[in-house]
Amino acid sequence: MTARYLRQTMLPEIGDEGQRRLSCAAVLVVGAGGLGSPVLLYLAGAGVGRIGIVDDDRVGVTNLHRQVLYTESDLGAPKAECAARRLREMNGDIVVEPYATRLDEENARGIVTRYDIVVDACDNFATRYLVGDLTAEAGIPYVYGAIGGFEGQVSVFNHGPRPRRYRDLWPDERAMLRIEPPKGVAGVTPAVVGSVEASETMKIICGYGETLAGRLWTIDLRTMQTQIVELP
């Protein structure tokens, strides 16, 4: 439906060709929680043609302050299935493929390699290293995001003239796996960071702007200070 996307196809950076690219794109979002909610909503709204959702968790009451895909009526239900239903109701133009499972060594390759881009919306280092290695091996762009408290960061791996890998940012896997990710988070933090991840994904698909490939963007919402640093 052309009218649905009129306000973004009016932009010269997107236009009809960009919308065609979006409709032909296949994006896998790993995690349907705080970060996954804005990523999925905005990619579906933009008309990304095929969206995969990987999450083995169920909706809990402590999720609701930040995971805006869900309502109280979803409590106890699988997140992947609830998210898929919400996106289908939101946009009938797209195909949504839920995977109510956790990525592991046995299933990750078969899932990840079916998509053009992978967006990291997970909350643990083991999954990130697994996805980082698989996407680097396959040459699939990997949009990385992480949050804690009022802070967040985003980067793009396996993309651009000098592609970096996830391991270039965090090379010491053994040390990182010993770290317990922070549990406390303001509801607005994933909204901001996930929206940036969705924006980076759209830039990769449509080919406009300057992505965060080879760079790390950070934000502290308490001060609104942001930084972009070059990765080694």
GUFIZA-980296 format. One record per residue (C-alpha): residue number from 1; residue in one letter; chain; x, y, z. Coordinates in Angstrom, 1 decimal. Each point is the difference from the previous one (the first is absolute). Layout:
N
     i   aa   ch       px       py       pz
   NUM    A    A        X        Y        Z
...
//
This chain:
232
     i   aa   ch       px       py       pz
     1    M    A      0.0      0.0      0.0
     2    T    A      1.8      3.1     -1.3
     3    A    A     -1.9      2.4      2.3
     4    R    A      1.2     -1.8      3.2
     5    Y    A      3.6      1.0     -0.7
     6    L    A     -0.6      3.4     -1.6
     7    R    A      1.6      2.0      2.7
     8    Q    A      3.3     -1.9     -0.2
     9    T    A      0.1     -0.4     -3.8
    10    M    A     -0.3      3.8     -0.2
    11    L    A      3.5      0.1      1.4
    12    P    A      2.6      0.0     -2.8
    13    E    A      2.2     -2.3      2.1
    14    I    A     -2.7     -2.7     -0.2
    15    G    A     -2.3      0.6     -2.9
    16    D    A     -1.7     -2.7     -2.0
    17    E    A      3.3     -1.9     -0.5
    18    G    A      0.7      0.0      3.7
    19    Q    A     -3.5     -1.2      0.8
    20    R    A      0.5     -2.8     -2.5
    21    R    A      3.2     -1.0      1.7
    22    L    A     -1.7      0.0      3.4
    23    S    A     -2.8     -2.2     -1.3
    24    C    A      2.6     -2.5     -1.4
    25    A    A      2.1     -0.1      3.2
    26    A    A      0.1     -2.7      2.6
    27    V    A      1.1      1.0      3.5
    28    L    A      0.4     -2.3      3.0
    29    V    A     -0.5      1.6      3.4
    30    V    A      1.6     -2.0      2.9
    31    G    A     -2.0      0.9      3.1
    32    A    A     -3.5      1.3      0.3
    33    G    A      0.3      1.9      3.2
    34    G    A      0.9      3.6      0.8
    35    L    A      2.3      0.6     -3.0
    36    G    A     -2.0     -2.4     -2.2
    37    S    A     -3.2      1.9      0.5
    38    P    A      0.9      3.3     -1.7
    39    V    A      2.2     -1.8     -2.6
    40    L    A     -2.9     -2.3     -1.0
    41    L    A     -2.6      2.7      0.0
    42    Y    A      1.9      2.4     -2.1
    43    L    A      1.3     -2.5     -2.5
    44    A    A     -3.5     -1.4     -0.4
    45    G    A     -1.4      3.6     -0.4
    46    A    A      2.7      0.7     -2.6
    47    G    A     -1.1     -3.0     -2.1
    48    V    A      2.9     -2.4      0.4
    49    G    A     -1.3     -2.9     -2.0
    50    R    A      1.0     -2.9      2.2
    51    I    A      0.8      0.2      3.7
    52    G    A      1.2     -2.9      2.2
    53    I    A     -0.4      0.2      3.7
    54    V    A      2.1     -2.3      2.3
    55    D    A     -0.9     -0.1      3.7
    56    D    A     -0.6     -2.9      2.4
    57    D    A     -1.5      2.1      2.9
    58    R    A     -3.5      0.6      1.1
    59    V    A     -1.6      3.4      0.8
    60    G    A      0.3      0.9      3.7
    61    V    A     -1.4      2.9      1.9
    62    T    A      3.5      1.5      0.6
    63    N    A      0.3      0.3     -3.8
    64    L    A     -2.9      2.3     -0.5
    65    H    A      1.6      3.3      1.0
    66    R    A      2.4     -0.2     -3.0
    67    Q    A     -1.1     -2.8     -2.4
    68    V    A     -2.7      2.0     -1.8
    69    L    A     -0.9     -2.8     -2.4
    70    Y    A     -2.0     -1.7      2.8
    71    T    A     -3.1      0.6      2.2
    72    E    A     -1.2     -1.5      3.2
    73    S    A     -2.1     -2.4     -2.0
    74    D    A      3.3     -1.5     -1.4
    75    L    A      1.3     -1.0      3.5
    76    G    A      1.4     -3.6     -0.1
    77    A    A     -0.1     -0.3     -3.8
    78    P    A      3.1     -0.6     -2.1
    79    K    A      1.5      3.4     -1.1
    80    A    A      0.9     -1.2     -3.5
    81    E    A     -3.6     -1.0     -0.7
    82    C    A     -1.5      3.1      1.6
    83    A    A      2.4      2.3     -1.9
    84    A    A     -0.7     -1.7     -3.3
    85    R    A     -3.8      0.4      0.5
    86    R    A      0.4      3.7      0.9
    87    L    A      2.1      0.7     -3.1
    88    R    A     -2.4     -1.9     -2.3
    89    E    A     -2.9      2.1      1.4
    90    M    A      2.1      3.1     -0.5
    91    N    A      1.1     -0.7     -3.6
    92    G    A     -1.7     -2.5     -2.3
    93    D    A      2.6      0.6     -2.7
    94    I    A      2.8     -1.8      1.8
    95    V    A      0.9     -3.6      0.9
    96    V    A      0.9     -0.7      3.6
    97    E    A      1.8     -3.2      1.1
    98    P    A      0.1     -0.7      3.7
    99    Y    A      2.5     -2.4      1.6
   100    A    A     -0.9     -0.7      3.6
   101    T    A      3.4     -1.4      0.8
   102    R    A      3.4      1.1      1.3
   103    L    A      2.8      0.2     -2.6
   104    D    A      2.6     -2.7      0.6
   105    E    A      2.8     -1.8     -1.8
   106    E    A     -2.5     -2.4     -1.5
   107    N    A     -2.6      2.3     -1.4
   108    A    A      1.6      3.4     -0.5
   109    R    A      1.6     -0.6     -3.4
   110    G    A     -3.2     -1.3     -1.6
   111    I    A     -1.9      3.1      1.3
   112    V    A      2.5      2.8     -0.4
   113    T    A      1.1     -0.8     -3.6
   114    R    A     -3.6      0.3     -1.2
   115    Y    A      0.1      3.8      0.4
   116    D    A      1.8      3.0     -1.5
   117    I    A      0.6      1.9      3.2
   118    V    A      0.0     -1.0      3.7
   119    V    A     -0.9      2.4      2.7
   120    D    A      1.2     -0.7      3.5
   121    A    A     -2.7      0.7      2.6
   122    C    A      1.1     -2.7      2.5
   123    D    A      1.2      0.3      3.5
   124    N    A      2.9     -2.4      0.4
   125    F    A      3.6     -0.2     -1.2
   126    A    A     -0.1     -3.7     -1.0
   127    T    A     -2.7      0.6     -2.7
   128    R    A      1.9      3.1     -1.2
   129    Y    A      3.2     -1.9     -0.6
   130    L    A     -1.9     -2.8     -1.7
   131    V    A     -1.8      2.4     -2.3
   132    G    A      3.1      2.1     -0.5
   133    D    A      2.0     -2.9     -1.2
   134    L    A     -2.7     -1.4     -2.3
   135    T    A     -0.7      3.3     -1.6
   136    A    A      3.7      0.8     -0.5
   137    E    A      0.5     -3.4     -1.6
   138    A    A     -3.0      0.4     -2.3
   139    G    A      0.7      3.7     -0.8
   140    I    A     -3.4      1.1      1.4
   141    P    A     -0.2      3.5      1.5
   142    Y    A     -0.6     -0.1      3.7
   143    V    A     -1.6      3.0      1.8
   144    Y    A      1.1     -0.1      3.6
   145    G    A     -1.7      1.7      2.9
   146    A    A      0.3     -0.2      3.8
   147    I    A     -1.5      1.8      2.9
   148    G    A      0.3      0.3      3.8
   149    G    A     -1.7      2.5      2.3
   150    F    A     -0.1      3.3     -1.9
   151    E    A      2.8     -0.8     -2.4
   152    G    A      0.2     -1.7     -3.4
   153    Q    A      2.2     -0.7     -2.9
   154    V    A     -0.3     -1.0     -3.7
   155    S    A      2.4     -1.1     -2.7
   156    V    A     -0.1     -1.8     -3.4
   157    F    A      2.2     -3.0     -0.7
   158    N    A      0.9     -1.8     -3.2
   159    H    A     -0.9      3.0     -2.2
   160    G    A      1.8      2.8     -1.7
   161    P    A      3.4      0.5     -1.7
   162    R    A      1.9     -1.2      3.1
   163    P    A     -2.4     -2.4      1.8
   164    R    A      0.5     -0.7      3.6
   165    R    A     -1.3     -3.0      2.0
   166    Y    A     -1.6     -0.2      3.4
   167    R    A      3.2     -1.5      1.3
   168    D    A      1.8      3.1     -1.0
   169    L    A     -2.0      1.9      2.5
   170    W    A      0.1     -2.6      2.8
   171    P    A      2.9     -2.4     -0.8
   172    D    A      0.2     -1.7      3.4
   173    E    A     -3.0     -2.4     -0.1
   174    R    A      1.0     -1.8      3.1
   175    A    A      0.0      3.2      2.1
   176    M    A     -3.2      1.3     -1.5
   177    L    A     -1.9     -3.3      0.8
   178    R    A      0.9      0.5      3.6
   179    I    A     -1.8      3.4      0.1
   180    E    A     -3.6      0.1      1.2
   181    P    A     -1.9      2.4     -2.3
   182    P    A     -1.8      2.8      2.1
   183    K    A     -3.6     -0.7      0.7
   184    G    A     -1.1      3.5      0.8
   185    V    A     -1.2      2.1     -3.0
   186    A    A     -2.2      3.0     -0.6
   187    G    A     -2.8     -0.7     -2.3
   188    V    A      1.1      2.8     -2.4
   189    T    A      3.5     -1.3     -0.4
   190    P    A     -0.8     -2.9     -2.4
   191    A    A     -2.5      2.3     -1.8
   192    V    A      2.9      2.3     -1.0
   193    V    A      2.6     -2.6     -0.7
   194    G    A     -2.3     -2.4     -1.8
   195    S    A     -1.2      2.8     -2.2
   196    V    A      3.6      0.8     -1.0
   197    E    A      0.5     -3.7     -0.8
   198    A    A     -3.1      0.1     -2.2
   199    S    A      1.4      3.1     -1.7
   200    E    A      3.3     -1.6     -0.7
   201    T    A     -1.8     -3.0     -1.5
   202    M    A     -2.0      2.2     -2.3
   203    K    A      3.2      1.8     -1.1
   204    I    A      1.7     -3.3     -0.9
   205    I    A     -3.1     -1.1     -2.0
   206    C    A     -0.6      3.2     -1.9
   207    G    A      3.6      1.1     -0.3
   208    Y    A     -0.3      3.5      1.3
   209    G    A      1.9      2.0      2.6
   210    E    A      3.1     -1.1      2.0
   211    T    A     -0.4     -3.1      2.1
   212    L    A      1.7     -0.8      3.3
   213    A    A      2.2     -2.7     -1.8
   214    G    A      3.4      0.1      1.7
   215    R    A     -1.2      2.4      2.7
   216    L    A     -1.7     -0.2      3.4
   217    W    A     -2.8      2.5      0.9
   218    T    A     -0.7      0.4      3.7
   219    I    A     -2.6      2.1      1.9
   220    D    A     -0.7      0.8      3.7
   221    L    A     -3.6      1.1      0.3
   222    R    A      0.7      1.6      3.4
   223    T    A      2.2      2.7     -1.6
   224    M    A     -0.9     -0.5     -3.7
   225    Q    A      3.7     -0.3     -0.7
   226    T    A      0.8     -2.1     -3.1
   227    Q    A      3.2     -1.2     -1.5
   228    I    A      1.1     -1.7     -3.2
   229    V    A      3.4     -1.7      0.2
   230    E    A      1.9     -1.8     -2.8
   231    L    A      0.5     -3.7      0.6
   232    P    A      3.6     -1.3     -0.2
//
